[in-house]
Amino acid sequence: MFETSLGLIGVLKNHLERSLALAPAAGKDTINADHLEASALAPRARLEIAREIERGEAFFNETADAEATTRKILGLESTADPPPPAMPTRPKRRVGERNPHRHPVGVEMEVA
């Protein structure tokens, strides 16, 4: 199915619709492998679609490369990888260790 639809959902949908149209004509309630094989696009049509996919992917890759190169030339993007974001530095404590702060000690008494 992937090979005959080239991974395109629209082509797959049309393929299945053609298969479903063949089943009642053959007196069947369901489609089978023969119906799928008979309703697949011709190999030449699939080859042309595959070439279109290849050209489209190449176009988008070239466009992305051109944009990145232009940004570098204009100085909008550095050529080096950006530094990783700084991690907040907090002191490491062991599990169960309390935060440092003063705790009341002893019993408070009123002196008269």
Phi, psi and omega per residue, in radians:
M1 nan -0.721 3.136
F2 -1.112 -0.739 -3.112
E3 -1.140 -0.715 -3.094
T4 -1.376 -0.357 3.128
S5 -1.801 -0.141 -3.134
L6 1.025 0.421 3.129
G7 1.335 0.202 -3.123
L8 -1.767 2.143 -3.048
I9 -1.135 -0.607 3.124
G10 -1.166 -0.715 3.103
V11 -1.153 -0.709 3.099
L12 -1.082 -0.773 -3.136
K13 -1.039 -0.823 3.138
N14 -1.106 -0.685 3.123
H15 -1.073 -0.808 3.136
L16 -1.158 -0.641 3.100
E17 -1.110 -0.729 3.104
R18 -1.119 -0.681 3.117
S19 -1.126 -0.752 3.128
L20 -1.121 -0.543 3.105
A21 -1.255 -0.517 -3.134
L22 -1.313 -0.555 -3.043
A23 -1.039 -0.923 -3.131
P24 -1.115 -0.559 3.125
A25 -1.131 -0.501 3.112
A26 -1.612 0.068 3.115
G27 1.360 0.443 -3.129
K28 -1.944 2.691 3.084
D29 -1.594 -0.372 -3.112
T30 -2.266 2.854 3.088
I31 -1.547 2.730 3.079
N32 -2.351 -3.080 -3.085
A33 -1.059 -0.602 3.127
D34 -1.120 -0.720 3.117
H35 -1.121 -0.737 -3.140
L36 -1.117 -0.726 -3.136
E37 -1.163 -0.710 -3.114
A38 -1.218 -0.481 -3.067
S39 -1.720 0.043 3.138
A40 -1.208 2.671 3.068
L41 -1.109 2.665 3.103
A42 -1.115 2.576 -3.140
P43 -0.947 -0.655 3.123
R44 -1.128 -0.686 3.124
A45 -1.153 -0.723 3.108
R46 -1.136 -0.676 3.117
L47 -1.097 -0.740 3.140
E48 -1.124 -0.719 3.106
I49 -1.131 -0.735 3.126
A50 -1.073 -0.693 3.101
R51 -1.158 -0.667 3.079
E52 -1.096 -0.730 3.102
I53 -1.054 -0.788 -3.131
E54 -1.073 -0.779 3.126
R55 -1.116 -0.720 -3.140
G56 -1.122 -0.746 3.113
E57 -1.136 -0.697 3.114
A58 -1.107 -0.709 3.130
F59 -1.056 -0.804 -3.119
F60 -1.188 -0.633 3.090
N61 -1.131 -0.751 3.125
E62 -1.133 -0.696 3.138
T63 -1.117 -0.763 3.136
A64 -1.128 -0.725 3.111
D65 -1.121 -0.718 -3.136
A66 -1.127 -0.715 3.128
E67 -1.129 -0.757 -3.141
A68 -1.127 -0.739 3.128
T69 -1.127 -0.734 3.123
T70 -1.076 -0.758 3.129
R71 -1.097 -0.671 3.118
K72 -1.162 -0.739 3.139
I73 -1.092 -0.697 -3.129
L74 -1.363 -0.092 3.129
G75 1.372 0.270 -3.140
L76 -1.480 -0.220 -3.114
E77 -2.487 2.273 -3.131
S78 -1.300 2.718 3.139
T79 -1.394 -0.401 3.116
A80 -1.489 2.755 3.077
D81 -1.160 2.445 3.129
P82 -1.151 2.587 3.137
P83 -1.170 2.634 3.123
P84 -1.163 2.639 -3.132
P85 -1.095 2.500 -3.116
A86 -1.217 2.369 3.108
M87 -1.541 2.464 3.111
P88 -1.121 2.408 -3.131
T89 -1.743 2.019 3.067
R90 -2.206 2.534 3.121
P91 -1.116 2.430 3.120
K92 -1.403 2.330 3.098
R93 -2.141 2.688 3.069
R94 -1.332 2.778 3.126
V95 -1.035 2.251 3.117
G96 1.536 -0.139 -3.141
E97 -1.325 2.350 -3.053
R98 -1.453 2.729 3.047
N99 -1.181 2.531 -3.130
P100 -1.308 2.002 2.964
H101 -2.848 2.838 -3.051
R102 -1.347 2.435 3.074
H103 -2.031 2.525 3.102
P104 -1.104 2.438 -3.117
V105 -2.109 2.415 3.094
G106 1.373 -2.951 -3.109
V107 -1.915 2.339 3.098
E108 -1.410 2.301 3.118
M109 -2.195 2.521 3.060
E110 -1.488 2.306 3.100
V111 -1.828 2.237 -3.105
A112 -1.719 nan nan
